[in-house]
Amino acid sequence: MQTAEMFWDKAAEAYAKSPIGDVDAYEYTLGRTRSYLTPTDTVLELGCGTGSTALRLANGVRRIVASDISSVMVGIGRAKALEAGLRNVDFVTANLFDGALDAAITGANPAAGSTAAGYDAVLALNLLHLIEDGEGALRRVHGLLKPGGVFISKTVCEPRNGAPLKFRLIRLALPLLQFFGKAPFVRFMDPDDFEALVVSTGFEILEAGDHPAPSRYIVARKR
């Protein structure tokens, strides 16, 4: 049986070469994300892929831990950071629920535990719709943040006013693609239900918008 790690390892090379689908939306959300970060922040990016966003944000923070379940993605990211001469981005192969992410806050040994207060910000951009336990993922993010820390996500949701043809075709083809190992797990939540879940897991939403629809961009503060 193909795991998520195996799927993304196989997809990594093609993913690294693929262009951004909507450059304007990407640049807008990148700017919004940057506005919530400070030069003293330690940031965790979940599902960093090949590190493009982490590398773009690195010059505005103290440190970024860029994590992904795919070791191949992480390897490509490390090479890009080395080529760019960036020393404050640490790439980690890890699942969201791994203890390695707790240890990476300060670089502590996972076996020894970590006494760090948490990350100043956690990013999950185009990730949460790929995780089966969405509520568990949000609670885990809440636990990784410092009090008052910010969670910034971009998640593909159900379109609010009817799905466009392209979205309907993708959703129709997904089961077959997944059966043949050509697509990962995907769950599309209603955007209002998703925001309610964010609030119920201990966050206050500061900003939300579709950039572009049906990708729901949310900035939330840990209560």
C-alpha positions in Angstrom: 0.0 0.0 0.0 1.3 3.4 -1.0 1.8 5.8 2.0 1.6 9.6 1.8 5.3 9.7 2.2 5.8 7.4 -0.8 3.4 9.5 -2.9 5.1 12.8 -2.3 8.6 11.3 -2.7 7.6 10.1 -6.2 6.0 13.5 -7.0 8.9 15.6 -5.6 10.9 16.2 -8.8 7.9 17.1 -10.9 6.5 19.3 -8.0 9.8 21.2 -7.9 9.6 22.0 -11.6 5.9 22.9 -11.7 5.0 26.6 -11.9 2.8 28.4 -9.4 -0.8 28.2 -10.5 -1.9 31.7 -9.6 1.1 34.0 -9.1 -0.9 37.0 -8.0 -2.7 35.1 -5.3 0.6 33.5 -4.1 2.4 36.9 -3.9 -0.6 38.5 -2.1 -0.8 35.7 0.6 3.0 35.7 0.9 2.9 39.4 1.6 0.1 39.0 4.1 2.0 36.2 5.8 5.2 38.3 6.0 3.2 41.1 7.7 2.5 38.9 10.7 6.2 37.8 11.2 9.0 39.7 13.0 12.8 39.5 12.8 12.9 37.8 16.2 10.4 35.0 15.3 11.0 31.3 15.2 8.7 29.9 12.6 7.5 26.4 11.7 6.3 25.6 8.2 4.4 22.3 7.9 4.3 20.7 4.5 7.0 23.0 3.1 7.4 21.0 -0.1 10.7 22.0 -1.7 11.0 25.1 0.4 10.1 27.9 -1.9 8.0 29.8 0.6 10.3 29.2 3.5 13.2 30.6 1.5 11.2 33.7 0.5 10.3 34.4 4.2 13.7 33.6 5.7 15.1 37.1 5.5 12.3 38.5 7.7 12.6 36.1 10.7 15.2 34.7 13.1 14.7 31.1 12.1 12.4 28.8 10.1 12.0 25.1 10.6 10.7 23.8 7.2 9.2 20.4 7.6 7.7 17.9 5.2 6.9 14.2 5.3 8.8 13.7 2.0 12.6 13.3 2.5 13.0 13.9 -1.3 11.2 17.3 -1.0 13.3 18.2 2.0 16.5 17.3 0.2 15.6 19.6 -2.7 14.8 22.3 -0.2 18.1 21.9 1.6 20.0 22.2 -1.7 18.1 25.4 -2.6 18.9 26.9 0.8 22.5 26.1 0.4 22.6 27.6 -3.1 20.9 30.8 -1.8 23.4 31.0 1.1 20.6 31.0 3.7 21.7 29.8 7.1 18.5 30.3 9.2 16.3 27.7 7.4 16.4 24.2 8.9 14.8 21.5 6.8 13.3 18.5 8.8 11.7 15.3 7.5 8.8 14.9 9.9 5.1 14.2 10.2 3.0 16.8 12.0 2.6 14.6 15.0 6.3 13.7 15.3 8.2 14.7 18.4 11.0 16.0 16.1 9.0 19.2 15.6 8.9 19.8 19.3 12.7 19.3 19.5 13.3 21.5 16.5 12.0 24.5 18.4 15.4 24.8 20.0 17.3 22.0 18.4 17.0 19.8 21.4 17.4 16.0 21.4 13.9 14.5 21.1 14.8 11.8 23.6 15.7 14.4 26.2 12.5 16.3 25.7 12.1 20.1 25.1 11.4 22.9 27.5 10.9 25.5 24.8 7.7 27.6 25.0 6.9 27.0 21.4 7.0 28.6 17.9 6.0 32.2 17.3 4.2 31.2 14.1 3.2 28.0 12.4 2.4 27.9 8.7 0.4 25.3 6.9 0.0 26.4 3.3 -2.0 24.1 1.0 -1.8 21.3 3.6 -4.8 20.7 5.9 -7.1 19.3 3.1 -4.4 16.6 2.7 -4.6 15.5 6.4 -7.2 12.9 7.4 -7.4 14.1 11.1 -8.1 17.8 10.6 -9.2 18.4 14.1 -6.2 16.6 15.5 -3.9 18.5 13.2 -5.3 21.9 14.5 -5.0 20.8 18.1 -1.4 19.7 17.5 -0.6 23.1 15.9 -2.2 24.8 18.9 0.2 22.9 21.2 3.3 23.8 19.1 2.6 27.6 19.4 3.6 30.0 22.1 0.7 31.7 23.9 -0.5 34.4 21.4 1.4 32.8 18.5 -0.1 32.9 15.1 -1.3 30.1 12.8 -1.4 30.9 9.1 -3.0 28.4 6.7 -4.2 28.2 3.2 -6.6 25.3 2.6 -8.6 24.2 -0.4 -12.3 24.1 0.6 -15.6 23.5 -1.0 -16.6 26.5 -3.3 -19.2 28.7 -1.6 -21.3 29.4 -4.7 -21.2 26.2 -6.7 -18.1 24.4 -7.9 -16.6 25.4 -11.2 -16.3 22.7 -13.9 -12.6 22.2 -13.3 -13.1 21.6 -9.6 -16.0 19.2 -10.3 -13.9 17.2 -12.8 -11.0 16.9 -10.3 -13.3 15.8 -7.5 -14.9 13.2 -9.9 -11.5 11.9 -11.0 -10.0 11.7 -7.5 -11.2 8.3 -6.4 -9.8 6.7 -9.5 -6.5 8.6 -9.3 -6.1 7.6 -5.7 -6.8 4.0 -6.5 -3.9 3.9 -8.9 -1.6 5.9 -6.6 -1.8 9.1 -8.7 -3.4 11.3 -6.1 -3.1 11.7 -2.3 -5.8 11.7 0.3 -7.9 14.9 -0.1 -10.9 16.2 1.9 -12.7 19.4 1.0 -14.5 21.1 3.9 -17.1 23.8 3.8 -15.2 27.1 4.5 -17.6 28.1 7.3 -17.3 24.6 8.9 -13.5 24.9 8.6 -13.4 28.3 10.3 -15.7 27.0 13.0 -13.2 24.1 13.6 -10.3 26.5 13.8 -12.1 28.5 16.5 -13.2 25.4 18.4 -9.6 24.2 18.7 -8.5 27.3 20.6 -7.9 30.0 18.0 -9.2 33.5 17.3 -9.4 34.3 13.6 -7.7 37.6 12.7 -8.0 37.5 9.0 -9.7 35.3 6.4 -10.2 35.4 2.6 -10.3 33.5 -0.6 -6.9 33.8 -2.4 -8.1 32.5 -4.8 -11.3 30.6 -4.2 -11.7 27.9 -3.2 -8.4 28.3 -1.3 -9.3 29.7 2.1 -6.5 31.8 3.7 -6.8 32.1 7.4 -4.6 33.9 10.0 -5.5 32.9 13.6 -4.1 33.7 17.0 -3.7 31.1 19.7 -6.0 31.9 22.7 
